[in-house]
Amino acid sequence: MTEARALTADSWADFESRLRSYVRRRVDPASVDDVIGGILLRLVQHQDDLMAARNPVAWAYRVAANAVTDHHRRRASERQALTQQAQVQAQEEGAARPQTDDDEPSAAEDLARCLIPLIKNLPAPYAEALLLTEIEGLTQAAAAERLGLSLSGMKSRIQRGRRKLKAALLGCCAVRTDRHGAVIDYSFRPGGKALRC
């Protein structure tokens, strides 16, 4: 009886270690413990289904995959809500004070707002890589780890994504830069695909 319990404890420790590794590759480090806690809670709440499953480990990994997906959806909803709240607050503050010429966004800031829709229209691997590194601010190494890629694979994906993004941007806009490459002005190309920002 003691041996059976020890084997179960060892198996459980091994599963938890593999589960932690699985989650760590898919979410940001600060969220790993929360996501694992949610997965374990789901497994306990549905332990009858787990025991009845033909392959309990595969069933548990499906629960884990769903929990990771839920985590990313929740984070995206939170970011969207925060962005909307910041926009409302900025509009309220803008209405409370007179506007000056200094309040007008630069051409670079104006154009930057249009990049996210352009990035999202790229093929999925490139969009995902650019959103993680350029928009969420992850390092290339952290993004590679999250997506289960090698660092060189991530760098290659980002470079290709940037080239595709540049081609998409220049397909709809004529961009004028200074000698340092900073955007100073842009205009929509006649017949180009309009930006939806």
C-alpha positions as CSV (number, residue, x, y, z in Angstrom):
1,M,0.0,0.0,0.0
2,T,2.8,2.4,0.9
3,E,4.6,1.6,-2.4
4,A,1.4,2.3,-4.4
5,R,1.1,5.7,-2.7
6,A,4.7,6.5,-3.3
7,L,4.3,5.6,-7.0
8,T,1.3,7.8,-7.3
9,A,3.1,10.7,-5.6
10,D,6.1,10.2,-7.9
11,S,3.8,10.1,-11.0
12,W,2.0,13.2,-9.8
13,A,5.2,15.1,-9.2
14,D,6.4,14.1,-12.7
15,F,3.1,15.2,-14.3
16,E,3.2,18.5,-12.4
17,S,6.7,19.2,-13.6
18,R,5.8,18.4,-17.2
19,L,2.7,20.5,-16.9
20,R,4.7,23.5,-15.5
21,S,7.1,23.2,-18.5
22,Y,4.2,23.1,-20.9
23,V,2.6,26.2,-19.4
24,R,5.9,28.1,-19.1
25,R,6.4,27.8,-22.8
26,R,3.0,29.4,-23.5
27,V,2.4,32.2,-21.1
28,D,4.4,35.0,-19.6
29,P,6.5,34.1,-16.5
30,A,4.4,36.1,-14.1
31,S,1.2,34.2,-15.0
32,V,2.6,30.6,-14.9
33,D,1.6,29.9,-11.3
34,D,-1.9,31.3,-11.8
35,V,-2.5,29.3,-14.9
36,I,-1.3,26.1,-13.3
37,G,-3.5,26.7,-10.3
38,G,-6.4,27.1,-12.6
39,I,-5.6,23.9,-14.4
40,L,-5.2,21.9,-11.2
41,L,-8.5,23.3,-9.9
42,R,-10.3,22.2,-13.1
43,L,-8.7,18.8,-12.8
44,V,-9.9,18.4,-9.2
45,Q,-13.4,19.7,-10.1
46,H,-13.7,17.2,-12.9
47,Q,-11.8,14.3,-11.4
48,D,-14.5,11.8,-12.3
49,D,-14.1,12.8,-16.0
50,L,-10.4,12.5,-15.6
51,M,-10.5,9.0,-14.1
52,A,-13.1,7.9,-16.7
53,A,-11.0,9.1,-19.7
54,R,-9.3,6.5,-21.9
55,N,-6.1,8.5,-21.8
56,P,-6.1,10.6,-18.6
57,V,-2.8,12.4,-19.4
58,A,-4.1,13.5,-22.9
59,W,-7.4,14.6,-21.3
60,A,-5.4,16.6,-18.7
61,Y,-3.4,18.3,-21.4
62,R,-6.6,19.2,-23.3
63,V,-7.7,20.9,-20.0
64,A,-4.3,22.7,-19.9
65,A,-4.5,23.9,-23.5
66,N,-8.0,25.3,-22.8
67,A,-6.8,27.0,-19.7
68,V,-3.9,28.6,-21.6
69,T,-6.3,29.8,-24.4
70,D,-8.7,31.2,-21.8
71,H,-5.7,33.0,-20.1
72,H,-4.7,34.7,-23.4
73,R,-8.3,35.7,-24.2
74,R,-8.7,37.2,-20.7
75,R,-5.4,39.1,-21.1
76,A,-6.5,40.4,-24.5
77,S,-9.9,41.5,-23.1
78,E,-8.1,43.2,-20.2
79,R,-5.7,45.0,-22.5
80,Q,-8.6,46.1,-24.7
81,A,-10.6,47.4,-21.7
82,L,-7.5,49.3,-20.4
83,T,-6.9,50.8,-23.9
84,Q,-10.6,51.9,-24.1
85,Q,-10.5,53.4,-20.6
86,A,-7.3,55.3,-21.4
87,Q,-8.9,56.7,-24.6
88,V,-12.0,57.8,-22.8
89,Q,-9.8,59.4,-20.1
90,A,-7.7,61.1,-22.7
91,Q,-10.8,62.4,-24.5
92,E,-12.2,63.7,-21.2
93,E,-9.0,65.4,-20.3
94,G,-8.7,66.8,-23.8
95,A,-12.3,68.3,-23.5
96,A,-11.4,69.9,-20.2
97,R,-8.5,71.9,-21.5
98,P,-8.1,74.0,-24.7
99,Q,-6.3,72.3,-27.5
100,T,-2.9,73.7,-28.7
101,D,-0.7,72.9,-31.7
102,D,1.4,70.8,-29.4
103,D,-1.5,68.4,-28.9
104,E,-1.5,67.3,-32.5
105,P,0.1,63.9,-33.0
106,S,3.2,63.7,-35.1
107,A,3.1,61.9,-38.4
108,A,5.0,59.0,-36.9
109,E,2.5,58.7,-34.0
110,D,-0.4,59.0,-36.4
111,L,1.0,56.3,-38.6
112,A,2.0,54.1,-35.7
113,R,-1.7,53.7,-34.7
114,C,-2.3,52.0,-38.1
115,L,0.4,49.4,-37.6
116,I,-1.6,47.0,-35.4
117,P,-4.3,46.4,-38.0
118,L,-1.6,45.9,-40.7
119,I,0.3,43.5,-38.5
120,K,-2.9,41.5,-37.8
121,N,-3.4,41.1,-41.5
122,L,0.0,39.4,-42.0
123,P,0.2,35.6,-42.1
124,A,-0.3,34.3,-38.6
125,P,3.3,33.3,-37.8
126,Y,4.6,36.7,-38.6
127,A,1.7,38.6,-37.0
128,E,2.1,36.6,-33.8
129,A,5.9,37.3,-33.7
130,L,5.5,41.0,-34.3
131,L,2.6,41.4,-31.9
132,L,4.6,39.8,-29.1
133,T,7.9,41.7,-29.7
134,E,6.8,45.0,-31.2
135,I,3.5,45.6,-29.5
136,E,3.6,43.6,-26.2
137,G,7.3,44.4,-25.8
138,L,8.7,40.9,-25.2
139,T,12.3,40.3,-25.9
140,Q,13.0,38.0,-28.9
141,A,14.2,35.3,-26.5
142,A,11.0,35.5,-24.4
143,A,8.8,35.4,-27.5
144,A,10.7,32.4,-28.8
145,E,10.3,30.6,-25.5
146,R,6.5,31.4,-25.4
147,L,6.0,30.1,-29.0
148,G,8.3,27.1,-28.5
149,L,10.8,28.3,-31.2
150,S,14.5,28.6,-31.3
151,L,15.9,32.1,-30.9
152,S,17.3,32.0,-34.4
153,G,13.9,30.9,-35.7
154,M,12.2,33.8,-33.9
155,K,14.7,36.3,-35.2
156,S,14.1,35.0,-38.8
157,R,10.4,35.2,-38.3
158,I,10.6,38.8,-37.0
159,Q,12.8,39.9,-39.9
160,R,10.4,38.4,-42.5
161,G,7.5,39.9,-40.6
162,R,9.0,43.3,-40.6
163,R,9.7,43.1,-44.4
164,K,6.1,42.0,-45.0
165,L,4.8,44.8,-42.7
166,K,6.9,47.4,-44.6
167,A,5.6,46.2,-47.9
168,A,2.0,46.4,-46.7
169,L,2.6,49.9,-45.3
170,L,4.3,51.2,-48.4
171,G,1.5,49.5,-50.5
172,C,-1.1,51.9,-49.1
173,C,1.0,54.9,-48.0
174,A,3.8,57.1,-49.4
175,V,6.0,57.7,-46.4
176,R,8.6,60.5,-46.2
177,T,11.5,60.2,-43.7
178,D,14.3,62.4,-42.7
179,R,18.0,61.4,-43.2
180,H,17.9,59.4,-39.9
181,G,14.9,57.4,-41.1
182,A,12.3,59.1,-38.8
183,V,8.9,59.5,-40.3
184,I,8.1,63.2,-41.0
185,D,5.1,62.9,-43.3
186,Y,2.9,60.4,-45.1
187,S,0.0,60.3,-47.5
188,F,-2.3,57.6,-48.8
189,R,-1.5,56.3,-52.2
190,P,-4.2,56.7,-54.8
191,G,-5.7,53.3,-55.4
192,G,-3.8,51.9,-52.5
193,K,-5.5,49.7,-49.9
194,A,-6.8,52.2,-47.3
195,L,-5.6,51.9,-43.7
196,R,-8.2,51.2,-41.1
197,C,-6.9,52.7,-37.9
